[in-house]
């Protein structure tokens, strides 16, 4: 059986070793460990293996807190000390910048991180009726499988949501549409917890009574979603507080629908927004762009600085909701929103938006390659790029530095998803020899 010394972790938290010039990705192995492994997938230039036996254990290895770790696909790093997780993610960011973009940040920012457990206030839970398991299963998928893990708790969900997993299994099993309810979306706000039931068939009157009783007993609000996300509506109770999250540093309350995108980790989001605004450093009277603005997570804090902010987003529904949030926070005069497909940005469409002194970019995993290419001579002096994919950040950073005259002044990780391999990051770009206008 082959053995190897683990050099580092890849973006999926697999250990990396080498054998006869071939890269071996070893699941369950940590940097510095000497392991025996068994390969289960072979390609010409790499192999994928699983750890069979630890010959030398890393001092950073810890006992996973969750009994479902290794079966549930929600976490991949619970066997690694939380501080070491952050360091590993910083190395993933640096490796992507160098290997994909041939870049090194002038400064590495202190990582943003927080509590490793009970942090997740947003989740999409799968549901499946499996009678040999005693009824409905509610949770995340098993690793590399379409099966739903037999979960009875979840250490990364907000504790009160984790405590609902077993009651929700009983609830779904009792419904007449238990085979036609594939998903429950969870959204925890400042004043309420919303559960969105994706229903493929109508509820009966008896089902509705069961849901009302469950909501009263557990203090949750049910939404029903008969088709796409836009069809979700509040079912019970119909009155009471709205879903929202706070950014206290800026006096902002964001209202949102439970099917709209917001960050899963509200505590880390607050720190991230604070860091982004410090790096962007918007000044009163300047004109600032917030690209991929969503509901205005960064737009409204920028507006608090006195700058004029233009939020650009591809979804007309999100733009409408963002404008409502601006008005609700007394910032309608400082903010304007526009609908545009930034994945198809061109120099002409970007120039038509006018001059920007500074720009914040917060794209989805696909990154912002066309936007980076579209930046012309009338470019913003400073760009803050918030990324959820270090590979696309590296690709776009290479364009900004090699072709648009920017310097990569700094970059650092944001541990939005502790105990997973997901790497969020933030980077600052400044245009050489250009001062803000």
C-alpha positions, 0 to 999 in steps of 0.5 A: 500500500503506498504511503506519502507525506502530505505537503498541503491542502487543496481547495477541497481540503484534500491532502496533497502528496506526490508519487513518481511525479504524479499528484495524489489528492488524499481525502482525510489527510492533513499537512505534515502527516505521513499516511497510507492511502488507497487510490480510487480514481486514477488519471494520467496526471493525478490520482484521488485517494482516501486515507487508510492509516495514519503513520504520523499524525498532525498536531493540528488534527482534532476530534470532529465535533459532529457525529455525522462528519465524514458521512454528511457532505456539509463539512470537510475540515472538522478534523483540523483545528479551527486556527489551522483551517484559517491558515490553510485557507490563506495558503489556498488564496496565495497559491491561486494568486500565484499559480493562476495569476502570477501575483503576490499581494503586497500585503497579506491582511489579517484573516477575518474569522469568528466562532467555528460552531453554530454560525450558519443562519442560512441553509437549504436542507434536502428532504426525502421520505425513507421509510426504512429510516423511520420516515422523512430525512431532513438535512444535507446530502451525504458526501458525493451522493444524492442521498440525504444524510441521516442527521439528528443534529448539525454543529454549524447550524444556529443551535435553535435550527439544529434543534429543529432537525428531528421535529422537522422529520416528524413534521414532514412524515406526518404531512399528506404531501411528504413525498412532494416536499423536497426542500426546506430553506432556512433563513434566520433574521434578527427577529424571526426564523423562517422555514420555506417549504418547497411544495410540489402539491397543495397542502390539505386543510389538515396539513395546514393545521399541522404547520400552524401548530408546529409554528406556534410550538417552535416559534418559527414562520412558515413560507410556502414555495409552490414553484420558483423562489419568487413564488414563496409567500408567508403562510403562517403567522402572516403578521409580525416582524419581517426578516432582516439583518443589521449592520450596526456600525453603519446604522443599517437594517437590511430587509430580505425575503427568505429565498433572496441571497444574504450571507450565511454568517451574519457575524462575519458579514459585519466584519467583512463590510467593515473591512471592505469600507475601510479599504475602499475608503469612500469620500463624501462627494465621490461617485462609487460603483457597487458591482453585483450589489444584490440587496445593497449589503455594501451599497448602503454602508458606502452611502453612509460615507456621503458618497454617491453610490450606483448599485448594479445588479442583474436581477430586476427583482433584487434591484427593486428590493435594494431600492426599498432598503435604501428608502427604509434606511433614509438613503434613497437620495445617496443611492441609485440602482440599475439593472445590467448583466455584468457577465456581458459587460463591455467597455461601451456599457461600462463607460455609459454608466459614467465615471467612478472614483472607486469601485466595489466588486462582489461577484458570484463564484464565476467572478467578474472577468468581462467587467475586469476586461471592460475597465478603460482609461477612465478607471476608478482609482481604487477597487475592492474585490470581495470573492467567494472563489480564489481561482476566479479572483486570481484570474480577474486580478491578473487582468487588472494588474497586467492589462489595466495598470492596477497594483494588488495592494493587499489580500486576505481570507474571510472565513465565512464558512468554518469547518468547510473548504469554502474560501472567501477573500477580499483584495484591494487594487489601486491604479498606479500613478492615478490619484482620486479625482 
